[in-house]
């Protein structure tokens, strides 16, 4: 097992990893930018090293500084968390060449799943269902473009190959809109990812976003855990996640779980990862992408399965074998996670950095909070706006909702606007209570102000 | 002349304003009007002000060269070479005062100030973080 892990991340996920490592008797090194000196992860770790100025490019994304920090602190492994360098193949490779274990899958697995077009191609070949599409990059000048779109069937969606977070995406309903939409998506993709490659696929109307957590060991064993439903999204950013999905049946779970296992096995996946699917109203499911890292919403799976995913991830990276099978997993209830962001939902989710004058953390049975903020903490404007995750576990979905409502009443965050006010409304919504959640939930239920 | 009652009231108001973000304030009572504007420096007595002044001069006297990156600090090109600078040396902007190694790549640490080195705070081969103080320089 590792002796000392450096956490190449900040915020709540850095705290989460430090907690897991500490329980495993592993020393921790936090790295931070100069404005993050007071961030909780720097205080929680055994050691903290300032690696650069506020800009992520020069600190949390600066590979040589992070490796230097690992070298001077004597860390034998690096946990990348999510975001930043977590899905960066060069970083994974450099870690290995410096004799530092990258806590994640192999460089090859990240590479194969990182390119969204190539990943779909690969999945299609292995027999994992994928959304029908252009099977490769397109431009407005692609020969037979209109024919191809017609064959896929409108509406279609144009997406950036290196995309994420909803950038470089355009939904096209009519033939005459297609070329313009491609040009716009390409320009946006170029600006956001410095890569103008876009592709086209069938746009699934009002789908469910359902994903499967998988774990793989170095002996090639892969298990899947019960699904997470992350359908409640705003501009493709998840806001609420739950497990199990209110849409799920035993049969569909088994079919999707096996497809997820097959997807992970195709790239010889080791450690933890997530296979994301879109599911239409007829229970047809399509592979969307794989996230080759721990995810923000991992706690809902931990709550319903009792498995500590971060500890498992560390153990698997260290070469340990998986000690359970998918069939051993029993659902222990229903879990829901709310992402509390420092954003004003009344003002089109405008970010609200600033000083948190008071933070009272909710608690009690069935409530878990993951956060890096505290009373007096100043949220810097340079990084992600997520400041806390509130997770509940109830015997069933109704109880999980009641517990969250109770927790939100207890929680006090003063000094900044947060999405907590929106969550209160979502939890009280009739359609949410009935489990009628698709990716169009917020628009359909008038939660988004113009 | 402010009467005593008003004075007491004013003191109370000023005390309660001290820890707020209020920048400007006007107060009207007993036919008198007082306008106040918070200055950047906190209110202090004459003696305090003098002391603060001296401390400022003290601070101004020394300049600090900070580490531009995280890594291992070296005072010389190699073990067989003399150090780039020692305490007592006069340095100019752009002068090399040390090296920092990260991922087997050496980067020069250059002075951005002019003056005499009064103290080198880091030993040869010691790890340094970004922004860590390396050298104290007297600009005179």
Interface residues (C-beta under 8 A of the other chain):
Chain A: X34 X49 X50 X51 X52 X53 X59 X63 X64 X65 X67 X68 X69 X71 X72 X73 X94 X98
Chain B: X69 X70 X71 X72 X101 X102 X103 X105 X127 X129 X130 X131 X132
